[in-house]
Amino acid sequence: VSTRQSYFRGLFHHASEHLLPKWLEMSEVVRTGRPVAAVNREKDGGRFFSEFVEGLFPVSYPAAQALSEVLEISQSKEPVHVLDLGAGSGVWGIAMAQKSSHVRVTAIDFADVLPVTRRVAQRFGLEEQFHYVAGDVLEADFGGGHNIAVLGHILHSEGEKRSRTLLRKTFDALAPDGTIAIADFIVNEERTGPPPALIFAVNMLVNTEHGDTFSFGEIKTWLDQAGFENARPVEANGASPLILATKPGR
């Protein structure tokens, strides 16, 4: 039903128009070791993501709402500064901003994507709670003192090296006692399942230079090495659990 938040046309359009044509080049990708595109780079990624992120809003919205509940956003009595990395449709920040007028979101994404973020925030009547910063997540100015940082389905396209760098940069941008929340497709430690996460790893083979899907153990190790504490999985109405961790207080 096109008027409902759960309308999934965008997901099917994304699969048929953006993903399947690239999967048809799988043999060449495997033979050469080169992807069809590198969507985590602004040259390929800006237009790629701008064409479909709004359509994926209903895919992440239930998990974003659950994260807001876990973080008790509605009980906030003081400003809550949220850093939304690779914001896309703005779904993670929007779910939090809906819970409290104290929420202020810094949305970071490619310049071609941020007009989509702005449009969706406007549709929800929340644009005054959003600030926008254009750029690659490893180059953009994150600012500092954020209470929450969200990486909503970002690590899988970045690959291990860039993900480690991004987690360290995010750590520096958080205030003491700040929380990082990671949403992604998580494989088990043996890489034998679950099937959706393994299939998505193949999608990263086709669409990125170094992307992959990772286990909780791998991501926890990166978080620990970046300085975070208490990395833990949290069930949140998504394909995989969210991963939360905390920056130590002063």
PyMOL commands that set and color helices and strands:
alter all, ss='L'
color gray80, all
select helices_A, chain A and resi 9-23+26-32+42-50+53-70+73-75+91-99+114-123+127-129+155-173+195-207+216-226
alter helices_A, ss='H'
color red, helices_A
select strands_A, chain A and resi 80-85+103-109+130-134+146-152+174-183+186-187+214-215+229-234+242-246
alter strands_A, ss='S'
color yellow, strands_A
deselect
rebuild
show_as cartoon
